[in-house]
Amino acid sequence: MAVQQAPGLWRTDLQQHDLSVDGHEVVQARVDLGPEAPLVKHTHPGEEIIYVLEGSLEYQVEGQPTKTYNAGEALTVPAGVVHAVRNVGSGNAAELATYVVEKGKPLITLVE
């Protein structure tokens, strides 16, 4: 089921499972971003492994230069690092987001 998180921003949860590492789980989701999706700064309680499925996405990861990734490219955001993404194309963009996170903590924490 797809959940709209903001105008032009949808997350479809695909799976969520406990891991063999105590206190950790994996969450996998498809995130669709329209050209109008807002830039949302946030963190996760673990690593986020991203594969761009379609379009072009610009990632702002704290401590790194801003970089654009296109369909077929991948990146990893370290645990607890502030980051944001925006669609820099004219159509829909999407990513497969795999989170390896501490169980019981909020998946996303917004940062102002």
Backbone as ProteinMPNN parsed JSONL, in Angstrom:
{"seq_chain_A": "MAVQQAPGLWRTDLQQHDLSVDGHEVVQARVDLGPEAPLVKHTHPGEEIIYVLEGSLEYQVEGQPTKTYNAGEALTVPAGVVHAVRNVGSGNAAELATYVVEKGKPLITLVE", "coords_chain_A": {"N_chain_A": [[0.836, -1.182, 0.0], [0.58, 2.171, -0.892], [1.721, 5.127, 0.657], [1.063, 8.481, 0.979], [3.395, 10.889, 1.719], [3.953, 13.557, 1.507], [3.057, 16.3, -0.682], [3.434, 14.971, -3.879], [5.155, 12.985, -3.02], [5.552, 9.673, -2.365], [5.497, 6.625, -0.514], [5.913, 3.214, -0.783], [5.664, 0.476, 1.123], [7.523, -2.487, 1.025], [8.697, -4.744, 2.289], [9.421, -5.961, 5.623], [11.547, -7.145, 8.018], [12.946, -8.998, 10.777], [16.453, -9.097, 11.562], [19.446, -11.185, 11.688], [21.164, -9.93, 13.336], [21.137, -8.832, 16.56], [18.478, -6.786, 17.698], [18.082, -5.373, 15.343], [16.537, -4.599, 12.169], [15.389, -5.063, 8.778], [14.029, -2.868, 6.424], [12.25, -2.396, 3.508], [11.44, -0.281, 0.833], [9.651, 1.293, -1.831], [10.15, 4.454, -3.094], [8.503, 7.084, -4.501], [8.951, 10.058, -6.263], [7.564, 12.977, -7.336], [8.055, 15.795, -9.599], [7.285, 17.968, -8.076], [7.72, 17.328, -5.445], [8.635, 18.07, -2.088], [11.785, 19.149, -0.64], [13.022, 17.313, 1.924], [14.64, 17.304, 4.88], [16.185, 14.768, 6.757], [16.829, 11.93, 9.004], [17.896, 8.497, 9.595], [17.687, 5.608, 11.769], [19.866, 3.937, 11.191], [21.675, 2.423, 8.425], [20.911, 3.554, 5.078], [20.337, 2.118, 2.049], [20.378, 2.83, -1.26], [18.87, 2.476, -4.425], [18.482, 3.837, -7.527], [15.606, 3.765, -9.338], [14.191, 4.981, -11.446], [14.377, 8.0, -13.411], [16.01, 11.087, -12.303], [17.719, 11.868, -9.394], [18.621, 14.184, -6.935], [20.864, 14.155, -4.333], [21.439, 15.401, -1.124], [23.753, 14.992, 1.157], [24.862, 15.242, 4.366], [28.112, 16.488, 4.937], [29.096, 15.652, 2.532], [29.603, 16.413, -0.976], [26.839, 17.748, -2.863], [25.104, 15.569, -5.031], [23.969, 14.221, -8.134], [22.097, 11.392, -8.972], [21.342, 8.932, -11.365], [18.875, 6.771, -12.958], [19.605, 3.388, -12.296], [21.861, 3.803, -10.815], [23.517, 3.722, -7.566], [23.654, 4.39, -3.995], [24.815, 4.848, -0.604], [23.616, 5.924, 2.503], [25.015, 6.871, 5.498], [24.295, 5.759, 8.892], [22.252, 7.863, 10.883], [23.011, 10.241, 9.616], [22.264, 13.447, 8.401], [20.209, 14.014, 5.632], [18.815, 14.706, 2.347], [16.597, 14.502, -0.463], [15.841, 15.291, -3.855], [13.783, 15.45, -6.757], [15.172, 16.019, -9.822], [14.369, 15.966, -12.399], [11.905, 16.174, -15.079], [9.79, 14.455, -14.992], [8.325, 11.633, -13.211], [10.307, 10.255, -10.563], [12.009, 7.538, -8.993], [13.019, 5.456, -6.246], [14.531, 2.536, -4.844], [14.554, 1.897, -1.586], [16.444, 0.572, 0.953], [16.541, -0.106, 4.256], [18.644, -0.676, 6.96], [18.169, -0.969, 10.101], [17.877, 0.095, 13.598], [15.713, -1.748, 15.551], [12.429, -0.833, 16.571], [12.806, 1.895, 16.71], [11.842, 5.112, 15.339], [11.489, 5.081, 11.804], [12.015, 7.288, 10.208], [13.313, 10.441, 11.021], [12.513, 13.739, 11.127], [14.354, 16.68, 10.285], [14.974, 20.026, 11.025]], "CA_chain_A": [[0.0, 0.0, 0.0], [1.347, 3.409, -0.991], [1.358, 6.155, 1.627], [1.56, 9.79, 0.575], [4.068, 11.529, 2.835], [3.901, 14.99, 1.219], [2.665, 16.429, -2.088], [4.397, 14.437, -4.835], [6.073, 12.05, -2.359], [4.833, 8.459, -1.982], [6.32, 5.484, -0.105], [5.235, 1.92, -0.796], [6.433, -0.496, 1.9], [7.601, -3.767, 0.336], [8.936, -5.802, 3.274], [10.022, -5.595, 6.902], [11.905, -8.401, 8.675], [14.034, -9.01, 11.752], [17.73, -9.582, 11.057], [20.175, -12.045, 12.619], [21.872, -9.027, 14.242], [20.212, -8.48, 17.638], [17.948, -5.438, 17.783], [18.041, -4.712, 14.045], [15.607, -5.104, 11.166], [15.499, -4.49, 7.444], [12.786, -2.339, 5.87], [12.471, -2.067, 2.107], [10.325, 0.507, 0.313], [9.781, 2.056, -3.075], [9.812, 5.853, -2.857], [8.258, 7.815, -5.739], [9.033, 11.51, -6.088], [7.199, 13.801, -8.465], [8.866, 17.01, -9.682], [6.82, 18.931, -7.066], [7.997, 16.827, -4.088], [9.487, 18.989, -1.323], [13.062, 18.688, -0.095], [12.764, 17.029, 3.343], [15.853, 16.868, 5.582], [15.835, 13.733, 7.726], [17.817, 10.904, 9.34], [17.386, 7.154, 9.869], [18.449, 4.972, 12.848], [20.696, 2.899, 10.578], [22.056, 2.732, 7.048], [19.94, 3.507, 3.989], [20.973, 1.707, 0.807], [19.452, 3.366, -2.261], [19.048, 2.168, -5.849], [17.572, 4.693, -8.29], [14.853, 2.95, -10.306], [13.859, 5.778, -12.63], [14.554, 9.442, -13.286], [17.243, 11.659, -11.768], [17.519, 12.345, -8.035], [19.744, 14.898, -6.338], [20.99, 13.858, -2.91], [22.249, 16.251, -0.264], [24.148, 14.177, 2.307], [25.736, 16.058, 5.202], [29.524, 16.139, 4.884], [29.462, 15.245, 1.173], [29.069, 17.334, -1.987], [25.556, 17.382, -3.476], [25.348, 14.765, -6.229], [22.802, 13.696, -8.836], [22.164, 9.982, -9.349], [20.36, 8.589, -12.393], [18.383, 5.388, -12.938], [20.649, 2.381, -12.394], [22.964, 4.118, -9.905], [23.232, 3.415, -6.171], [24.421, 5.076, -2.969], [24.501, 4.479, 0.775], [23.641, 7.024, 3.468], [25.367, 6.308, 6.804], [23.34, 5.882, 10.001], [22.164, 9.113, 11.62], [23.487, 11.391, 8.853], [21.195, 14.263, 7.827], [20.213, 14.011, 4.171], [17.57, 15.061, 1.668], [16.606, 14.142, -1.88], [14.814, 15.941, -4.673], [13.674, 15.052, -8.155], [15.677, 17.096, -10.671], [13.869, 15.751, -13.752], [10.582, 16.747, -15.349], [8.78, 13.427, -14.756], [8.448, 10.897, -11.946], [11.554, 9.569, -10.225], [11.736, 6.541, -7.956], [14.162, 4.742, -5.688], [14.322, 1.399, -3.955], [15.267, 2.231, -0.359], [16.586, -0.535, 1.884], [17.02, 0.426, 5.529], [19.107, -1.631, 7.969], [17.962, -0.026, 11.201], [17.598, -0.384, 14.943], [14.302, -2.102, 15.706], [11.687, -0.097, 17.586], [13.012, 3.337, 16.58], [11.159, 5.641, 14.155], [12.262, 4.9, 10.58], [12.412, 8.61, 9.7], [13.247, 11.57, 11.943], [12.647, 14.987, 10.377], [15.337, 17.646, 10.788], [14.651, 21.38, 10.508]], "C_chain_A": [[0.878, 1.241, 0.0], [0.81, 4.439, -0.008], [1.938, 7.474, 1.148], [2.136, 10.485, 1.795], [4.067, 13.046, 2.713], [3.443, 15.106, -0.227], [3.769, 15.915, -3.015], [5.367, 13.426, -4.257], [5.275, 10.866, -1.82], [5.82, 7.378, -1.576], [5.446, 4.236, -0.098], [6.113, 0.927, -0.051], [6.357, -1.856, 1.219], [7.819, -4.923, 1.303], [9.582, -5.221, 4.523], [10.265, -6.891, 7.661], [12.981, -8.175, 9.72], [15.285, -9.552, 11.075], [18.382, -10.495, 12.093], [21.017, -11.225, 13.591], [20.864, -8.563, 15.296], [19.786, -7.018, 17.576], [17.876, -4.688, 16.473], [17.025, -5.39, 13.114], [15.918, -4.464, 9.826], [14.102, -4.056, 7.013], [13.098, -1.958, 4.436], [11.227, -1.379, 1.57], [10.674, 1.091, -1.048], [9.325, 3.469, -2.743], [9.693, 6.53, -4.214], [8.238, 9.3, -5.442], [8.638, 12.2, -7.384], [8.076, 15.044, -8.487], [8.505, 18.036, -8.603], [7.133, 18.507, -5.634], [8.943, 17.777, -3.354], [10.8, 18.322, -0.901], [12.872, 18.539, 1.411], [14.055, 16.516, 3.977], [15.449, 15.892, 6.682], [17.015, 12.816, 8.01], [17.098, 9.569, 9.515], [18.249, 6.524, 10.964], [19.292, 3.784, 12.362], [21.009, 3.306, 9.155], [20.849, 2.685, 6.114], [20.717, 3.199, 2.715], [19.975, 2.004, -0.302], [19.859, 2.914, -3.657], [18.022, 2.997, -6.608], [16.932, 3.863, -9.405], [14.54, 3.708, -11.587], [14.092, 7.258, -12.342], [15.928, 9.835, -12.776], [16.95, 12.277, -10.415], [18.792, 13.001, -7.519], [19.735, 14.649, -4.842], [21.905, 14.867, -2.244], [22.511, 15.438, 0.996], [25.165, 14.999, 3.101], [27.175, 15.553, 5.158], [30.004, 15.692, 3.518], [28.955, 16.292, 0.181], [27.726, 16.823, -2.514], [25.843, 16.66, -4.79], [24.034, 14.264, -6.811], [23.07, 12.254, -9.255], [21.035, 9.706, -10.334], [19.948, 7.129, -12.268], [19.544, 4.424, -13.148], [21.841, 2.64, -11.481], [22.533, 3.896, -8.457], [24.116, 4.241, -5.245], [23.996, 4.554, -1.613], [24.62, 5.716, 1.647], [23.941, 6.414, 4.835], [24.298, 6.575, 7.867], [23.424, 7.255, 10.65], [22.61, 10.355, 10.877], [22.293, 12.126, 8.23], [21.336, 14.256, 6.305], [18.841, 14.39, 3.635], [17.725, 14.705, 0.198], [15.538, 14.951, -2.601], [14.92, 15.44, -6.099], [14.153, 16.229, -9.0], [15.285, 16.902, -12.136], [12.496, 16.379, -13.922], [9.456, 15.74, -15.12], [8.983, 12.768, -13.402], [9.861, 10.338, -11.795], [11.225, 8.604, -9.101], [13.025, 5.886, -7.519], [13.668, 3.531, -4.926], [15.188, 1.692, -2.737], [15.259, 1.019, 0.562], [17.242, 0.015, 3.144], [17.424, -0.732, 6.429], [19.181, -0.812, 9.251], [17.745, -0.719, 12.547], [16.094, -0.586, 15.086], [13.667, -1.258, 16.813], [11.892, 1.41, 17.539], [12.25, 3.822, 15.354], [12.061, 5.516, 12.924], [12.823, 6.228, 10.077], [12.258, 9.64, 10.814], [13.497, 12.828, 11.142], [13.614, 15.93, 11.08], [14.986, 18.998, 10.18], [15.899, 22.154, 10.204]], "O_chain_A": [[1.809, 1.351, 0.797], [-0.401, 4.602, 0.14], [3.145, 7.59, 0.934], [1.443, 10.653, 2.799], [4.171, 13.746, 3.721], [3.438, 14.104, -0.942], [4.908, 16.375, -2.94], [6.318, 13.038, -4.935], [4.432, 11.023, -0.937], [6.863, 7.219, -2.21], [4.378, 4.211, 0.514], [7.189, 0.569, -0.53], [5.273, -2.328, 0.876], [7.195, -5.974, 1.158], [10.198, -4.155, 4.497], [9.332, -7.649, 7.924], [13.821, -7.285, 9.582], [15.206, -10.355, 10.145], [17.929, -10.571, 13.235], [21.532, -11.768, 14.568], [19.845, -7.964, 14.954], [20.618, -6.124, 17.422], [17.633, -3.481, 16.473], [16.708, -6.571, 13.253], [16.62, -3.455, 9.749], [13.124, -4.776, 7.209], [14.089, -1.279, 4.17], [10.104, -1.823, 1.811], [11.837, 1.344, -1.361], [8.248, 3.665, -2.18], [10.648, 6.555, -4.99], [7.593, 9.749, -4.495], [9.297, 12.03, -8.411], [8.768, 15.328, -7.51], [9.33, 18.881, -8.255], [6.841, 19.252, -4.698], [9.932, 18.237, -3.924], [10.899, 17.097, -0.82], [12.593, 19.519, 2.102], [14.514, 15.421, 3.652], [14.509, 16.139, 7.438], [18.058, 12.898, 7.36], [15.87, 9.509, 9.576], [19.426, 6.866, 11.084], [19.406, 2.766, 13.044], [20.653, 4.402, 8.723], [19.91, 1.912, 6.309], [21.641, 3.926, 2.348], [18.856, 1.491, -0.289], [21.033, 2.961, -4.024], [16.823, 2.877, -6.36], [17.613, 3.336, -10.285], [14.613, 3.15, -12.682], [14.017, 7.709, -11.198], [16.875, 9.049, -12.805], [16.049, 13.107, -10.286], [19.889, 12.456, -7.646], [18.738, 14.894, -4.163], [23.0, 15.154, -2.73], [21.608, 15.22, 1.805], [26.2, 15.401, 2.57], [27.434, 14.361, 5.319], [31.183, 15.384, 3.346], [27.979, 16.986, 0.466], [27.505, 15.615, -2.6], [26.705, 17.074, -5.564], [23.104, 13.926, -6.079], [24.119, 11.935, -9.814], [19.914, 10.186, -10.161], [20.588, 6.349, -11.563], [20.363, 4.606, -14.05], [22.736, 1.801, -11.377], [21.341, 3.882, -8.151], [25.176, 4.727, -5.64], [22.96, 3.905, -1.477], [25.592, 6.466, 1.553], [23.209, 5.536, 5.291], [23.503, 7.507, 7.744], [24.512, 7.756, 10.934], [22.593, 11.441, 11.456], [21.425, 11.508, 7.613], [22.422, 14.462, 5.762], [17.847, 14.395, 4.36], [18.838, 14.617, -0.32], [14.482, 15.258, -2.047], [15.99, 15.063, -6.576], [13.597, 17.323, -8.904], [15.804, 17.59, -13.015], [11.987, 17.038, -13.015], [8.289, 16.126, -15.059], [9.717, 13.275, -12.554], [10.517, 9.996, -12.779], [10.278, 8.82, -8.344], [13.984, 5.768, -8.282], [12.542, 3.501, -4.429], [16.414, 1.731, -2.838], [14.198, 0.501, 0.91], [18.356, 0.536, 3.102], [16.645, -1.662, 6.641], [20.13, -0.057, 9.466], [17.474, -1.917, 12.629], [15.305, 0.306, 14.775], [14.28, -1.002, 17.849], [11.213, 2.139, 18.262], [12.025, 3.048, 14.423], [13.255, 5.811, 12.993], [13.949, 6.294, 9.585], [11.219, 9.711, 11.469], [14.561, 12.984, 10.543], [13.683, 15.971, 12.308], [14.735, 19.107, 8.98], [15.822, 23.301, 9.765]]}, "name": "protein", "num_of_chains": 1, "seq": "MAVQQAPGLWRTDLQQHDLSVDGHEVVQARVDLGPEAPLVKHTHPGEEIIYVLEGSLEYQVEGQPTKTYNAGEALTVPAGVVHAVRNVGSGNAAELATYVVEKGKPLITLVE"}
